Amino acid sequence: MDKEFWTEGTPSGLFGMDKFDPGSSKTITITEGELDAVSLWQVNHTPVVSVSSAASSLRDCTVARDWLLSFERIILAFDSDPAGREAVRRVAQLFEFGRVYDLKLNKHKDANAYVEAGEENELKTAWYNCKKYVPDNFITSLSDFSALLSEEPHFGVPYPFPTLTEMTYGIRPGEIVLITAQEGVGKTSLLHTIEHKLLKETTANVGCIYPEETPRRHLEAILGIELGTPIHLPGHNITGIERSLALEKLLEKDGRLLLYHYSGGGDPDLFLDAIRFMVAGALCKFVCFDLVGMVIGDSGTDDRKAIDYFMTRLGMMAVELDFAAIITSHVNDQGQTRGSRYVGKAASTRIDLERNLSAGATRTILTINKNRYASRTGYAGTIEFDPLTYTFKEIPKTQLDTEFNIEFSKLVKGLVVNGDKSSTSQMAI
């Protein structure tokens, strides 16, 4: 049946206004179509009027505002399509908060569709149970609060290192994890290790953007961890069949790992579009990005603005699409993220790596400088990379303490033998 109505002259105000005296009931309901108004009247027998359309709703209700204000409650029963939801938002702004109620029609598009389906009782129940209008990005009801609190806290995906996991409770969707260090300390290798952990111990899809390495080199790094040997170096004695079997065992299926083949011309939106496809299109729950400074590319735009834009959008996207982003960044000599200090501010967790490269140190100290979720910061363990097995391992604190005491004792003994007791006493203090 076609929904067609005819009027004489230019319509003004709301359809059905002439049928109800001002303030004749506690509640007035406004629909988006005349037939919907008739359908609701048939179900409830309470005052109901209609705008001409979603597009004219603000104008129609503005003209009739004084009349509408004679009722205590104003129920908006607009269509459930985007145009109807937008009309609800605009019309609600005409009245003070708490006076407007939002009748959300979830099963059918409009009131008349309920009547046509013979579901008048469901429509009546929805009408009686409608809640005060609140804009979509506000939460006010006790039931909504209770729903948010109904889920118990739980660990995220563990890091490869126990101390880091204990301090952060793991990697959680909706957050950005930032790994920082000066060049050459091992950010990329650590990110490879985290990626391998995600593939090894979860069933989630993982997206990867490593602009500074080829897809082949990336796969060699991940398989090197899996096989416990650096297969990218000559003389590793791992056959092609063994590599293929290890890869199948690690990934289990096509589409599990999504590699972005970077071909130059960096642009924040280029990377953001790639990440959105990884998450929304390929259903990746984790995205590894090495190195955030690559977003500046050669576009000629201000480096800081480009990085700030990227980090702002990435943070919003992580919450919107519910995925975790693990990214890396260089730092300058003062420990500030290179290009923009906002990189550290936008991250939920910041892990700093320190290793004395000039002294040939093999161990890396992890420090958490930001931990929005658990608020635990400071020393987060010491790790060491074994080039023979191509893997990191965390050094137990008891072993570190023992080694420190041994070295300290040797130092003190040497000073005493040399007769420098004053230096020994000073060090002991």
DOGU-818157 format. One line per 5 residues: for each residue x, y, z of N, C-alpha, C, O. Coordinates in steps of 0.2 Angstrom, whole numbers. Layout:
BEGIN
X/Y/Z/X/Y/Z/X/Y/Z/X/Y/Z; ...
END
This chain:
BEGIN
4/-6/0/0/0/0/4/6/0/9/7/4; 3/11/-5/7/17/-5/5/22/1/-1/22/2; 10/25/4/8/30/9/8/37/5/13/40/4; 2/39/4/1/45/1/-5/49/4/-10/47/6; -3/56/6/-8/61/9/-8/67/5/-3/69/2
-14/70/5/-15/76/1/-17/82/6/-21/81/11; -14/88/5/-17/93/9/-19/99/5/-17/100/-1; -23/104/8/-24/110/4/-20/116/7/-20/116/13; -17/119/3/-13/125/5/-6/122/7/-4/117/6; -2/127/10/4/125/13/4/122/20/2/126/24
7/116/21/6/113/28/11/118/32/16/120/31; 8/118/38/12/122/44/11/119/50/5/117/52; 16/117/54/16/114/60/16/107/59/19/104/55; 12/103/63/12/96/64/5/93/62/0/96/63; 5/88/58/-1/84/56/-4/82/63/-1/78/67
-11/83/63/-15/81/69/-15/85/75/-19/84/80; -12/91/75/-12/96/80/-19/98/82/-21/99/88; -23/99/77/-30/101/78/-35/96/81/-40/98/83; -32/90/82/-36/85/86/-35/85/93/-39/82/97; -30/88/96/-29/88/103/-28/95/106/-24/99/103
-31/97/111/-30/103/114/-23/103/118/-21/98/120; -20/109/118/-14/110/122/-14/107/129/-19/109/133; -9/103/131/-9/101/138/-15/96/139/-16/95/145; -18/93/134/-24/89/135/-22/82/138/-26/78/140; -15/80/138/-13/74/141/-6/75/144/-3/81/142
-3/71/147/4/72/150/9/71/144/14/74/145; 7/67/139/12/65/134/10/66/127/4/65/126; 14/69/123/13/70/116/18/66/112/24/66/114; 16/62/107/21/58/103/21/61/96/16/63/93; 27/61/93/28/64/87/31/59/82/36/56/84
28/57/77/30/52/72/33/56/66/33/62/65; 36/52/61/39/55/55/35/54/49/36/57/44; 29/51/50/24/51/45/17/51/47/16/48/53; 13/53/43/6/54/45/3/47/46/-1/46/51; 4/42/42/1/35/43/4/32/50/1/28/53
10/34/51/13/31/58/9/34/64/8/31/69; 7/41/63/4/44/68/-3/41/69/-5/39/75; -7/39/64/-13/35/64/-12/29/67/-16/26/71; -7/25/65/-5/18/68/-4/19/76/-7/14/79; 0/24/78/1/24/85/-5/26/89/-7/24/95
-10/30/86/-16/32/89/-20/26/90/-24/25/95; -20/22/85/-24/15/85/-22/11/90/-26/7/93; -15/11/92/-13/6/97/-13/9/104/-15/6/109; -12/16/105/-12/19/112/-17/23/114/-19/24/120; -21/26/109/-26/31/110/-24/37/115/-27/39/119
-17/39/113/-15/45/117/-13/50/111/-12/48/106; -12/56/113/-11/61/108/-5/60/104/1/58/107; -5/60/97/0/59/93/0/63/87/-6/64/84; 5/66/85/5/70/79/11/68/74/15/64/76; 12/72/69/17/69/64/21/75/61/17/80/59
27/75/59/31/80/55/29/77/48/27/72/47; 31/82/43/30/80/36/35/75/34/33/71/30; 41/76/36/47/71/34/52/73/39/52/77/43; 57/68/38/63/69/42/67/76/41/69/79/45; 67/77/34/70/84/32/67/90/35/70/95/36
60/90/36/56/96/38/55/95/45/52/100/48; 58/90/49/56/89/56/58/95/60/54/97/65; 63/98/59/66/103/64/61/110/63/59/113/67; 60/111/56/55/117/55/48/116/57/45/120/60; 45/110/56/39/108/59/38/109/66/33/112/69
43/106/70/43/106/77/44/113/80/42/115/85; 48/117/76/49/124/78/43/128/78/42/132/83; 39/127/73/33/131/72/28/129/78/24/133/80; 28/123/80/23/120/85/26/120/92/24/117/96; 32/123/93/36/122/99/32/124/105/31/121/110
28/130/105/24/132/111/19/127/112/17/126/118; 16/124/107/10/119/108/13/113/111/10/110/116; 19/111/109/22/105/111/24/106/119/24/101/122; 26/112/120/29/113/127/23/113/132/24/113/138; 17/112/130/11/112/135/10/105/137/6/103/142
14/100/134/14/93/137/21/92/141/26/95/140; 20/88/146/26/86/150/31/82/147/37/83/148; 29/77/143/33/73/140/32/73/132/27/73/130; 38/73/129/38/73/121/42/67/119/48/67/120; 38/63/116/41/56/114/42/57/106/37/58/102
48/56/104/50/56/97/50/49/94/54/45/96; 45/47/90/45/40/87/46/41/79/42/39/75; 52/43/78/54/44/71/57/37/68/58/32/72; 58/37/62/60/31/58/67/29/61/71/33/63; 69/22/61/75/20/63/81/20/58/86/18/60
80/23/52/85/24/47/89/30/49/88/34/54; 95/31/46/100/36/48/96/43/48/98/48/52; 92/44/43/89/51/42/84/52/48/84/58/51; 81/47/50/76/47/56/80/49/63/78/53/67; 86/45/63/90/46/69/93/53/70/93/56/75
95/56/64/97/63/63/92/68/65/93/73/68; 86/66/63/80/71/64/79/71/72/77/76/75; 79/65/75/79/65/83/84/69/86/82/73/90; 90/69/84/95/73/87/94/81/86/94/84/91; 91/83/80/90/90/79/84/92/83/84/98/86
78/88/83/72/90/86/73/91/94/71/95/97; 77/86/96/78/86/104/81/92/106/80/94/112; 85/95/102/89/101/104/84/107/105/86/112/108; 78/107/103/73/112/104/70/112/111/68/117/113; 72/107/115/69/106/122/74/105/127/79/102/125
72/107/133/77/105/138/78/98/140/74/94/138; 84/96/142/86/89/143/81/86/149/79/90/153; 79/80/147/75/77/152/67/77/150/63/73/153; 66/81/145/59/82/143/57/78/137/51/76/136; 62/76/133/61/72/127/63/65/128/68/63/131
59/61/125/60/53/126/61/51/119/58/53/114; 65/46/119/67/43/112/64/36/111/66/31/115; 59/35/107/56/28/105/60/25/100/59/27/94; 65/21/102/69/18/97/65/11/94/64/7/98; 64/11/88/60/6/84/66/1/81/68/2/76
67/-4/85/73/-8/83/71/-14/78/75/-16/74; 65/-16/79/63/-22/75/60/-20/68/62/-23/63; 56/-15/67/54/-12/61/56/-5/60/57/-1/65; 55/-2/54/57/4/53/53/10/56/56/15/58; 46/9/56/42/14/59/36/11/62/35/4/62
32/15/65/26/12/69/21/8/64/18/3/66; 20/11/58/15/8/54/17/1/52/13/-4/51; 24/-1/52/27/-7/50/25/-12/55/24/-18/54; 25/-10/62/23/-14/67/16/-16/66/14/-22/67; 11/-12/65/4/-13/64/3/-18/58/-1/-22/59
6/-17/53/6/-21/47/8/-28/48/5/-33/46; 13/-29/53/15/-35/55/11/-39/60/13/-44/62; 6/-35/63/2/-38/68/5/-38/75/4/-42/79; 10/-33/76/14/-33/82/12/-27/86/17/-23/88; 6/-25/87/4/-19/90/6/-20/98/8/-14/100
6/-26/101/8/-26/108/16/-24/109/17/-21/113; 20/-26/104/27/-25/104/28/-17/103/32/-14/107; 24/-14/99/24/-7/98/22/-3/105/26/1/107; 17/-6/108/15/-3/114/20/-3/119/21/1/123; 23/-9/120/28/-10/125/34/-6/124/36/-3/129
36/-5/118/42/-1/116/40/7/118/44/10/120; 34/9/117/31/15/118/32/16/126/34/22/128; 29/12/130/29/13/137/36/12/140/37/15/145; 41/9/137/47/8/140/53/13/137/58/12/138; 50/17/133/55/22/130/59/26/135/56/28/140
65/28/134/69/31/139/70/39/137/69/41/131; 72/43/141/74/50/140/79/50/135/84/46/135; 79/55/130/84/55/125/90/58/127/91/62/131; 95/54/125/102/56/127/106/56/120/106/50/117; 110/61/119/114/60/112/118/54/112/120/51/118
120/51/106/123/45/106/130/44/109/131/38/112; 133/49/110/140/49/114/140/50/121/145/52/124; 134/50/124/133/51/131/130/45/134/126/41/131; 132/43/140/129/37/144/127/40/151/131/43/154; 120/39/152/118/41/159/114/36/163/113/37/169
111/31/160/106/27/163/110/22/168/116/19/166; 107/20/173/110/15/178/111/8/174/115/4/175; 106/6/170/106/0/166/112/0/162/116/-5/161; 114/5/158/120/6/154/126/5/158/131/2/156; 126/9/164/132/8/168/133/1/171/139/-1/171
128/-2/172/128/-9/175/131/-14/169/135/-18/171; 128/-13/163/131/-17/158/138/-16/156/142/-21/155; 141/-10/157/148/-8/156/152/-12/162/158/-14/160; 149/-12/168/153/-15/173/152/-23/174/155/-26/178; 148/-26/170/146/-33/170/152/-37/169/153/-43/171
157/-35/164/162/-39/162/168/-38/167/170/-33/169; 170/-44/170/176/-44/174/183/-42/171/184/-44/165; 187/-39/174/194/-37/171/197/-44/170/197/-49/173; 201/-44/164/205/-50/163/212/-48/159/213/-42/157; 216/-52/159/223/-51/156/222/-50/149/218/-53/146
226/-46/146/227/-46/139/232/-51/137/233/-56/140; 234/-51/130/239/-56/128/245/-55/131/248/-49/131; 249/-60/134/255/-59/138/260/-56/133/261/-58/127; 265/-52/136/271/-51/132/276/-57/132/275/-62/136; 281/-57/129/286/-62/129/290/-63/135/293/-67/137
289/-58/140/293/-57/146/289/-56/152/284/-52/152; 290/-60/157/285/-61/163/285/-54/166/279/-52/168; 290/-50/168/290/-44/171/286/-39/168/282/-36/171; 286/-39/161/283/-34/157/275/-35/158/271/-31/158; 274/-42/157/267/-44/158/264/-43/165/258/-40/165
268/-44/170/265/-43/177/264/-35/178/259/-34/181; 268/-31/175/267/-24/176/261/-21/172/258/-16/174; 260/-24/166/255/-21/162/248/-25/161/243/-22/158; 248/-31/163/243/-35/162/242/-37/155/236/-39/153; 247/-37/151/246/-39/144/244/-33/139/244/-28/141
243/-36/133/242/-31/127/234/-32/126/231/-37/125; 231/-26/127/223/-26/126/221/-22/120/224/-17/118; 216/-25/116/213/-21/111/210/-14/113/209/-13/119; 211/-9/109/208/-2/110/214/2/113/213/8/114; 220/-1/113/226/3/116/232/4/111/232/-1/106
236/9/112/242/9/108/248/8/113/249/11/118; 252/3/111/258/1/115/264/4/111/265/3/105; 268/9/114/274/12/111/280/9/114/281/9/120; 285/7/109/291/5/111/296/10/108/296/11/102; 300/13/113/305/18/111/312/16/112/313/12/117
317/18/109/324/18/110/328/22/105/325/24/100; 334/23/106/339/26/101/340/20/96/339/14/96; 343/23/90/344/18/85/349/13/86/354/14/90; 347/7/84/352/1/85/351/-3/91/354/-8/92; 346/-1/96/346/-4/102/342/-11/102/343/-15/106
337/-11/97/333/-17/96/326/-17/96/322/-22/97; 323/-11/94/316/-10/94/313/-15/89/308/-18/91; 315/-15/83/312/-20/78/313/-27/80/308/-31/79; 318/-29/83/319/-36/85/314/-38/90/311/-43/91; 313/-33/95/308/-34/100/301/-34/97/297/-38/100
299/-30/93/293/-30/89/292/-37/86/286/-39/86; 297/-39/82/296/-46/79/295/-51/85/290/-56/83; 298/-51/90/297/-56/96/289/-55/98/286/-60/100; 287/-49/99/280/-48/101/275/-51/96/270/-54/98; 277/-49/90/272/-52/84/272/-60/84/267/-63/83
278/-63/85/278/-70/85/274/-73/91/271/-78/90; 274/-69/97/270/-71/103/263/-71/101/259/-76/103; 261/-66/98/254/-65/96/252/-71/91/246/-74/92; 256/-72/86/254/-78/81/254/-85/85/250/-89/83; 259/-85/89/260/-92/92/255/-94/98/253/-99/98
252/-89/101/248/-90/107/241/-87/107/237/-88/112; 239/-85/101/232/-83/100/230/-85/93/234/-88/89; 224/-85/92/221/-86/85/219/-80/81/216/-81/76; 221/-74/84/219/-68/81/223/-67/75/229/-69/74; 221/-63/70/224/-61/64/229/-55/66/227/-51/70
234/-55/63/239/-49/64/241/-46/58/243/-49/53; 241/-39/58/243/-35/53/250/-32/54/251/-30/60; 254/-31/49/261/-29/50/263/-24/45/262/-25/39; 266/-18/47/269/-13/43/276/-12/45/277/-9/50; 281/-14/41/288/-13/43/291/-10/37/294/-13/32
290/-3/36/293/0/30/300/-1/28/302/0/23; 304/-2/33/311/-3/32/314/-10/31/320/-11/31; 309/-15/30/312/-21/28/307/-24/23/301/-23/23; 310/-29/19/306/-32/14/301/-37/17/303/-40/22; 296/-39/14/292/-45/16/296/-51/17/295/-55/22
301/-52/13/305/-58/14/309/-58/20/309/-63/24; 312/-52/21/316/-52/27/312/-52/34/314/-55/39; 306/-49/33/301/-50/39/299/-57/41/299/-59/46; 298/-61/35/296/-68/37/302/-72/39/301/-76/44; 308/-70/37/314/-73/39/315/-72/47/317/-76/51
313/-66/49/314/-64/56/309/-68/60/311/-71/66; 303/-68/58/298/-72/62/299/-79/62/299/-83/68; 301/-82/57/303/-89/57/310/-91/60/311/-96/63; 314/-86/60/320/-87/64/319/-88/72/322/-92/75; 314/-84/74/312/-85/81/308/-92/82/310/-95/87
304/-93/77/300/-100/78/305/-106/78/304/-111/81; 310/-105/73/315/-111/73/321/-111/77/325/-115/78; 322/-105/80/327/-104/85/334/-104/82/339/-106/84; 334/-101/76/341/-100/72/340/-94/67/334/-93/64; 345/-90/66/344/-85/61/345/-87/54/350/-87/51
339/-88/51/338/-91/44/340/-86/39/341/-88/33; 341/-80/41/342/-75/36/350/-75/34/352/-71/30; 354/-78/38/361/-78/38/363/-85/34/360/-90/35; 369/-84/30/371/-91/27/373/-96/32/376/-94/38; 373/-102/30/375/-108/34/370/-110/40/373/-113/45
364/-108/39/359/-110/45/357/-117/44/354/-120/49; 358/-121/39/356/-128/38/349/-130/39/347/-135/41; 344/-125/38/337/-126/38/335/-127/31/335/-122/27; 331/-132/29/329/-133/22/323/-129/21/320/-127/25; 322/-129/14/316/-125/12/309/-129/15/305/-125/16
309/-135/15/303/-139/17/302/-137/25/297/-136/27; 308/-137/28/307/-136/36/305/-129/37/301/-128/41; 307/-124/33/304/-117/33/297/-117/32/293/-114/35; 295/-121/26/287/-121/24/283/-124/30/278/-121/32; 286/-129/33/282/-133/38/281/-128/44/276/-128/47
287/-125/46/287/-120/52/282/-115/51/278/-113/55; 282/-112/45/277/-106/43/270/-109/44/266/-105/46; 268/-115/41/261/-117/41/259/-119/48/254/-117/50; 264/-121/52/262/-123/59/261/-116/63/257/-116/68; 265/-111/62/264/-105/65/258/-101/63/254/-98/68
256/-101/57/251/-97/54/244/-101/54/239/-98/55; 245/-107/53/239/-112/52/234/-111/46/231/-116/44; 234/-105/44/229/-104/38/231/-97/35/234/-93/37; 228/-97/29/229/-91/25/225/-85/28/220/-86/31; 228/-79/27/224/-73/30/226/-72/37/223/-67/40
230/-76/41/231/-75/48/236/-69/49/236/-66/53; 241/-69/44/246/-63/44/245/-59/38/245/-62/32; 245/-53/39/244/-48/33/250/-43/33/250/-39/38; 254/-44/28/260/-39/28/258/-34/23/256/-35/17; 260/-28/25/259/-22/20/266/-21/17/271/-19/20
266/-21/10/272/-20/6/273/-13/5/269/-10/0; 277/-10/8/278/-2/8/282/-1/1/287/-4/0; 280/4/-3/283/5/-9/285/13/-9/286/15/-15; 286/16/-3/288/23/-3/282/28/-3/276/26/-4; 284/34/-3/279/40/-3/275/40/3/269/40/2
278/40/9/274/40/15/269/46/16/271/51/14; 264/44/19/258/49/20/254/46/25/253/40/25; 252/50/30/248/48/36/242/44/34/241/39/37; 239/47/29/232/44/27/234/37/23/229/32/24; 239/36/20/241/30/17/242/25/22/239/19/21
245/26/27/246/21/32/239/20/36/238/14/38; 236/25/38/229/24/41/224/20/37/221/16/40; 224/21/31/220/17/26/222/10/26/217/5/26; 228/9/26/231/2/27/229/-2/33/227/-7/33; 229/2/39/228/-1/45/220/-2/46/218/-7/48
216/3/43/209/2/43/207/-5/39/202/-8/41; 210/-6/33/209/-12/30/211/-18/33/207/-23/34; 216/-18/36/219/-24/40/214/-26/46/212/-31/47; 211/-20/49/206/-22/55/199/-23/52/196/-28/54; 197/-19/49/190/-19/46/189/-24/41/184/-28/40
194/-25/36/193/-29/31/196/-36/32/193/-41/30; 202/-36/35/205/-43/36/204/-45/43/207/-51/45; 201/-42/47/199/-44/54/205/-45/58/205/-49/63; 210/-41/57/216/-41/62/214/-38/69/211/-33/69; 216/-41/74/215/-39/81/221/-35/83/221/-32/88
227/-36/80/233/-33/82/237/-30/76/237/-34/71; 240/-24/77/243/-21/71/250/-19/74/251/-15/79; 256/-22/71/262/-20/72/265/-15/67/265/-16/61; 267/-9/69/270/-4/65/277/-1/67/278/1/73; 282/-3/63/289/-1/64/291/4/58/293/1/53
290/10/59/292/15/64/288/21/63/287/23/57; 285/24/68/280/29/67/283/35/63/279/39/60; 289/36/64/292/42/60/292/41/52/292/46/49; 290/35/50/289/34/43/283/38/40/283/38/34; 278/40/44/272/43/41/274/50/38/269/52/35
279/53/40/281/59/37/282/59/29/281/63/26; 285/53/27/287/52/20/290/58/17/295/61/20; 288/59/11/291/65/7/286/69/4/287/73/-1; 281/70/8/275/74/6/276/82/7/273/86/4; 282/83/10/283/90/11/279/94/17/280/100/18
275/90/20/271/93/26/275/94/32/280/90/32; 273/98/37/277/98/43/277/92/47/272/88/48; 283/89/48/284/83/51/280/82/58/276/77/58; 280/87/62/276/86/68/269/86/67/266/82/70; 266/90/63/259/90/62/257/83/59/252/80/60
261/80/54/259/74/51/259/68/56/255/64/56; 264/68/61/264/63/66/259/64/71/255/59/73; 257/70/73/252/71/77/245/69/74/241/66/78; 244/71/68/238/69/65/237/61/65/232/58/66; 243/58/63/243/50/63/241/47/69/237/43/70
244/50/75/243/47/81/236/48/84/233/44/87; 234/54/82/227/56/85/222/51/81/218/48/85; 223/50/75/218/46/71/219/39/73/214/35/73; 225/36/74/226/29/76/223/28/83/220/23/84; 224/33/87/221/31/94/213/31/94/210/27/97
210/35/90/203/35/89/201/29/85/196/25/87; 205/26/80/203/20/77/204/14/81/200/9/80; 209/14/85/210/8/90/204/7/94/202/2/96; 201/13/97/195/12/101/189/10/97/185/6/99; 188/14/91/182/12/87/182/5/84/177/2/85
188/2/82/188/-4/79/190/-10/84/190/-15/82; 192/-8/90/194/-12/95/200/-17/93/199/-23/93; 205/-14/92/211/-18/91/217/-14/94/217/-9/97; 223/-18/95/229/-15/98/234/-14/93/235/-18/89; 237/-8/94/242/-6/89/249/-6/93/249/-2/99
254/-9/91/260/-9/94/265/-6/89/266/-9/84; 268/0/91/272/4/87/278/5/90/279/5/96; 283/7/86/290/9/88/291/17/86/289/19/82; 296/19/90/298/26/88/305/27/91/307/25/96; 309/31/87/316/33/89/315/38/94/310/42/95
320/39/99/320/45/103/327/48/102/332/46/100; 327/55/104/333/59/104/337/58/110/336/54/114; 343/62/111/347/61/117/344/62/123/346/60/129; 338/66/123/335/68/129/329/63/131/325/64/136; 329/58/127/323/53/128/317/55/125/312/51/127
316/60/121/310/62/118/309/59/112/313/58/108; 302/57/110/301/54/104/302/58/98/301/64/98; 306/56/93/308/60/88/303/62/83/298/58/82; 303/68/81/298/71/77/292/74/80/290/80/78; 290/71/86/284/74/90/284/71/96/284/65/97
283/75/102/282/72/108/275/70/109/274/66/114; 271/71/105/264/69/106/263/61/105/259/58/107; 268/58/102/268/51/101/268/47/108/264/43/109; 272/50/112/272/47/119/266/48/123/263/44/127; 263/54/122/257/56/125/251/52/123/246/51/127
251/50/116/245/47/114/245/40/115/239/36/115; 250/37/117/251/30/119/248/28/125/248/32/130; 245/22/126/242/20/132/248/17/137/248/18/143; 253/14/134/258/11/137/265/13/133/265/12/127; 270/15/137/276/16/134/282/12/137/283/12/143
285/9/133/291/4/135/297/7/132/298/7/126; 302/9/136/308/12/134/314/6/134/314/3/139; 318/6/129/323/1/129/330/5/130/331/10/127; 335/2/134/341/5/135/346/0/135/346/-5/138; 352/1/131/357/-3/130/364/1/129/363/5/124
369/-1/132/375/3/131/379/0/125/383/-4/125; 377/3/119/380/1/113/388/2/112/391/-3/110; 390/7/115/397/9/114/401/4/118/407/3/117; 398/1/124/402/-3/128/401/-10/126/404/-15/129; 397/-11/121/396/-18/118/392/-22/122/392/-29/122
387/-19/126/383/-23/131/378/-27/127/376/-25/121; 376/-33/129/372/-37/126/365/-37/129/360/-40/126; 364/-34/135/358/-34/138/354/-28/138/357/-22/138; 348/-28/137/344/-22/137/339/-21/143/336/-26/145; 339/-15/145/335/-14/151/328/-11/149/328/-7/145
323/-14/151/316/-12/149/313/-7/155/314/-9/161; 310/-1/153/308/3/158/301/5/155/300/7/150; 296/5/160/289/7/158/288/15/160/289/16/166; 288/19/156/287/26/158/280/29/157/278/34/159; 275/24/155/268/26/155/264/20/155/266/15/151
259/20/159/255/14/160/248/16/162/246/15/168; 244/18/157/238/21/158/233/16/162/229/17/166; 234/9/160/229/4/163/231/2/170/226/2/174; 237/0/171/239/-2/178/242/2/182/243/1/188; 245/8/179/248/13/183/255/11/186/257/14/191
258/5/184/264/3/186/270/5/182/270/3/176; 274/9/184/280/12/180/286/10/183/287/8/189; 292/11/179/298/10/182/302/4/179/300/2/173; 307/1/182/310/-5/179/306/-11/178/302/-13/182; 306/-13/172/302/-19/169/306/-25/167/303/-29/163
312/-26/169/315/-32/168/321/-30/163/322/-25/160; 326/-35/163/332/-35/159/331/-41/154/330/-47/156; 332/-40/147/332/-45/142/339/-46/139/342/-41/138; 340/-51/136/346/-52/132/345/-56/126/341/-61/126; 348/-54/120/347/-57/114/352/-62/112/358/-60/113
350/-68/111/355/-73/109/355/-74/101/351/-76/98; 361/-72/98/361/-72/91/361/-79/88/360/-80/82; 363/-84/92/364/-91/90/357/-94/89/355/-97/84; 352/-92/94/345/-95/94/341/-90/91/335/-91/90; 343/-84/90/339/-78/87/333/-77/91/327/-75/89
334/-77/98/328/-76/102/330/-72/108/336/-71/110; 325/-68/111/326/-64/117/325/-69/123/320/-73/123; 328/-68/129/326/-71/135/326/-66/141/331/-61/141; 322/-66/146/322/-62/151/327/-65/157/327/-71/158; 332/-60/159/336/-63/164/333/-62/171/331/-57/173
332/-68/175/329/-68/181/333/-63/186/339/-62/186; 329/-59/190/331/-54/195/336/-57/199/341/-54/201; 335/-63/202/340/-66/206/347/-67/203/352/-66/206; 347/-69/197/353/-70/193/357/-63/192/363/-62/193; 353/-58/191/356/-51/190/359/-49/197/364/-46/197
355/-50/203/358/-48/209/364/-52/211/369/-49/213; 364/-58/209/370/-62/211/376/-60/207/382/-59/209; 375/-59/200/380/-56/196/383/-49/198/389/-48/198; 378/-45/200/380/-38/203/385/-39/209/390/-36/210; 383/-43/214/386/-44/220/393/-47/219/398/-45/222
394/-52/214/400/-55/212/405/-49/209/411/-49/211; 402/-45/204/406/-40/201/408/-35/207/414/-32/206; 404/-33/211/405/-28/216/411/-31/221/415/-27/223; 410/-37/223/415/-40/227/422/-40/224/427/-39/227; 422/-42/217/429/-42/214/432/-35/214/438/-34/215
427/-30/213/430/-23/213/433/-21/220/438/-18/220; 429/-22/225/431/-21/232/438/-24/233/442/-21/236; 438/-31/232/444/-34/233/450/-31/230/456/-31/233; 449/-29/224/455/-26/220/457/-20/223/463/-19/223; 452/-16/225/454/-10/228/458/-11/235/463/-7/236
456/-16/239/459/-17/245/466/-20/244/471/-17/247; 467/-24/239/474/-27/237/478/-21/235/484/-21/237; 476/-16/232/480/-10/230/481/-5/235/484/0/234; 478/-6/241/479/-2/247/475/4/247/476/9/251; 469/5/243/465/11/242/459/10/247/453/9/244
460/9/253/455/8/258/450/14/258/444/13/259; 452/20/257/447/26/257/442/25/252/436/26/253; 444/23/246/440/22/240/435/16/242/429/17/240; 437/11/245/433/5/247/428/7/252/422/6/251; 429/11/257/424/14/261/419/18/258/413/18/260
422/22/254/417/27/250/412/23/246/406/25/246; 414/18/243/410/14/238/405/10/243/399/9/241; 407/8/248/403/4/253/397/8/255/391/6/256; 399/15/256/393/19/259/388/20/253/383/24/254
END
